[in-house]
Structures are given as C-alpha cells and as structure tokens.
C-alpha cells in the first residue's frame, strides 16, 4: 500500500479478492487486504467480494472481524458488497442458514441464490442511471436479489427483462452500496468509480 488518499479495504477471507483489487488499482485507489481486526482499524472503506456468504460469515466470526466491521459500518464507514457481499451487508436474509450472521448496514431483505444454482448464472445489460446513460453489462453467478427494502434504501438497478424482470439488483443506503452482480469481472469500472466517489464524500 502506497500513495495518498483513502485506504480501501478488501475483505480477504474468501471469494474474488484479486479482481476487486485489480479494478480498484486501475482507478488509482490504495487498497489493503483485510484479515484482522487491526486491518479494519486501518481502512477508510471496505469492499466485500463475491464468494460464498456462509463461509465468509463463519470466517469473519472465527477471525474476530464481524464485530469491528459492524461497528465501523454502523458508524458510517463506506461499504460496497458484490453478490455474496450484498448478503453480508443485508440486515435480513431469506434462504440462508438460520444462524447465519451478517455485518448489516442495509435495511433490506436479500434472498440468497435467488436466481438459481451455478448452472443458472447469466449475463444481462442493466440500466443504472447513477452511472450514466450507457447500459452496464452485469454478470450474475448464483446471485441474490433484494426481496424487500426500507424507506431509506435507494434502488439503483433492476432486471429489465426475462423471468426475473423487475427484481432489484443494486441498492444504496447512505454510504453503503451493494450489487447482486460482479462488476469486477467485466472490465467496466463505473461501479467501483461510483463507490470511490461515495468514499470521498465521507472522508
């Protein structure tokens, strides 16, 4: 980690950590892999990657990360979660284990594996006006969707066609952002650039 500016943590327990780091590096952001409570104290924002949300939750508890992450996010630290990261930031989960814990921060109910199994993974173009007029090509892999949301949550994108038309796949609540899909896999950096702008607003 070198240079100046906010330090963006990438939760490095499981999942596509390197892909997020690569995308953030391309935007000249400073990053730090987060594996310890000391790492949580050293960052200005957190990215929670896609992966397997149950495994991620269990490891965060085992390594003593859940409590400090909850405290920092509740205190206003910007956070972005993609796919499993959306589940980790949700206050409520449908389709998860009864004892599955989350960091929280988003007043939403997220349905785990809502679009189906691995073989049901798909790609789609989404309208996401906060990123500009051009459609965003999105990759969905065993993705969740937002089933229900509180009044403070803004919907940023929905699926526009097919059996899942109208399902919510991108949301923001204050300094917390989440997407059902994986922008780190497409080469389109607009979601990460938008998150970095959110970070700058807070720091």
C-alpha positions in Angstrom: 0.0 0.0 0.0 1.5 3.3 -1.1 0.5 6.8 -2.1 -2.1 9.1 -0.6 -5.9 9.2 -0.3 -8.4 6.9 1.4 -7.5 3.3 2.1 -10.0 0.9 0.6 -10.0 -2.4 2.4 -10.9 -5.6 0.5 -12.2 -8.3 2.8 -9.8 -11.2 2.1 -11.4 -14.2 3.7 -12.8 -15.9 0.6 -14.0 -15.0 -2.9 -12.8 -12.9 -5.8 -10.5 -10.6 -3.8 -7.9 -10.1 -6.5 -10.4 -9.0 -9.1 -11.7 -6.2 -6.8 -8.1 -5.2 -6.0 -7.2 -5.1 -9.7 -10.2 -2.9 -10.6 -9.5 -0.5 -7.7 -5.8 -0.3 -8.6 -6.9 0.7 -12.2 -8.7 3.6 -10.6 -5.5 4.6 -8.6 -7.1 3.6 -5.3 -5.0 2.4 -2.4 -6.1 -1.0 -1.1 -5.4 -3.2 1.9 -6.4 -6.8 2.3 -8.5 -7.1 5.4 -7.9 -10.3 7.5 -7.5 -9.0 11.1 -9.2 -6.5 13.4 -6.1 -4.4 13.1 -6.7 -4.2 9.4 -10.3 -3.0 10.0 -8.9 -0.1 12.1 -6.5 0.9 9.3 -9.1 1.4 6.5 -11.4 4.2 5.4 -13.8 1.9 3.5 -14.5 -1.8 2.8 -15.3 -3.8 -0.3 -16.8 -7.2 0.4 -16.3 -9.5 -2.6 -18.4 -12.2 -4.2 -17.9 -15.7 -3.0 -19.8 -18.0 -0.6 -21.7 -15.9 2.0 -22.0 -18.6 4.7 -18.3 -19.4 4.5 -17.4 -15.7 4.6 -19.7 -15.1 7.6 -18.2 -18.1 9.5 -14.6 -17.0 8.8 -15.4 -13.4 9.8 -16.7 -14.6 13.2 -13.8 -17.0 13.7 -11.2 -14.4 12.9 -12.8 -11.7 15.1 -13.7 -9.5 12.2 -17.5 -9.4 12.4 -17.8 -7.1 15.5 -15.3 -4.5 14.3 -16.8 -4.4 10.8 -20.3 -4.0 12.2 -19.1 -1.1 14.4 -17.3 0.7 11.6 -20.2 0.3 9.1 -22.7 1.4 11.7 -20.5 4.4 12.4 -20.7 5.4 8.8 -17.7 3.8 7.1 -18.5 3.4 3.4 -19.0 -0.2 2.3 -19.6 -1.9 -1.0 -20.6 -5.6 -1.5 -21.0 -7.6 -4.7 -23.1 -10.8 -4.8 -22.2 -12.5 -1.5 -21.0 -9.1 -0.3 -24.6 -7.9 -0.8 -25.8 -10.7 1.5 -23.1 -9.8 4.1 -24.3 -6.2 4.2 -28.0 -7.0 4.4 -29.8 -6.7 7.7 -32.0 -9.7 6.8 -31.6 -12.9 4.7 -34.1 -15.3 3.1 -32.8 -18.7 2.1 -29.7 -18.7 4.3 -28.8 -20.7 7.4 -30.9 -19.9 10.5 -27.7 -19.0 12.4 -26.0 -17.0 9.5 -24.8 -13.7 10.7 -24.2 -10.5 8.6 -22.4 -7.2 9.0 -25.6 -5.3 8.2 -25.9 -1.7 7.3 -28.5 -2.1 4.6 -32.2 -2.1 5.6 -33.1 -4.8 3.1 -34.1 -8.5 2.9 -31.9 -10.3 0.5 -32.8 -13.7 -1.0 -29.8 -15.9 -1.2 -29.2 -17.8 -4.5 -32.4 -16.1 -5.8 -31.6 -16.6 -9.5 -30.8 -20.3 -9.1 -27.8 -22.6 -9.0 -24.4 -22.2 -10.7 -25.8 -23.5 -14.0 -28.4 -20.7 -13.9 -25.7 -18.0 -14.0 -26.3 -15.4 -16.7 -25.3 -12.0 -18.1 -27.5 -9.0 -18.8 -27.4 -5.4 -19.7 -28.8 -3.1 -17.0 -29.9 0.5 -16.8 -28.1 2.1 -13.9 -28.7 5.9 -14.2 -26.3 6.9 -11.5 -23.5 5.5 -13.8 -24.6 7.4 -16.9 -26.7 6.7 -19.9 -24.8 3.6 -21.3 -26.1 0.2 -20.1 -24.0 -1.7 -17.6 -23.1 -5.3 -18.6 -23.7 -7.4 -15.5 -22.5 -10.9 -14.6 -24.8 -12.9 -12.2 -23.3 -16.0 -10.6 -25.6 -17.8 -8.0 -26.8 -14.2 -7.4 -29.1 -12.9 -4.7 -31.7 -10.2 -5.2 -33.4 -7.7 -2.9 -36.7 -9.0 -1.8 -37.8 -6.1 0.4 -36.3 -2.8 1.5 -36.8 0.0 3.9 -37.7 3.6 3.1 -34.1 4.8 3.4 -32.8 2.5 0.7 -32.5 3.7 -2.9 -33.0 1.3 -5.8 -30.2 1.8 -8.4 -30.9 -1.0 -10.9 -33.5 -3.7 -11.6 -33.5 -6.6 -14.1 -35.4 -5.3 -17.2 -36.5 -8.5 -18.9 -37.0 -12.2 -18.6 -38.5 -14.2 -15.8 -36.8 -12.0 -13.2 -37.9 -8.7 -14.7 -38.3 -6.1 -12.0 -36.1 -7.8 -9.4 -33.9 -5.3 -7.5 -30.1 -6.0 -8.1 -28.4 -2.8 -7.0 -29.1 -0.6 -3.9 -27.6 2.2 -1.9 -28.4 3.4 1.7 -26.2 6.4 2.6 -22.6 5.2 2.4 -23.4 1.6 1.8 -23.7 0.2 -1.7 -24.5 -3.3 -2.9 -25.0 -5.2 -6.2 -26.2 -8.7 -6.9 -23.8 -8.9 -9.8 -20.0 -8.8 -10.3 -18.7 -5.6 -11.9 -15.2 -6.7 -11.0 -15.4 -9.4 -13.7 -16.4 -7.3 -16.7 -13.7 -4.6 -17.1 -16.3 -1.9 -16.6 -15.0 0.2 -13.7 -18.0 2.5 -13.3 -19.5 0.8 -10.2 -16.1 1.0 -8.4 -15.6 4.6 -9.5 -19.0 5.4 -8.1 -18.1 3.8 -4.8 -14.8 5.7 -4.7 -16.8 8.9 -5.1 -19.0 7.8 -2.1 -15.8 7.3 -0.1 -14.5 10.7 -1.0 -17.8 12.2 0.2 -17.3 10.7 3.6 -13.6 11.3 4.1 
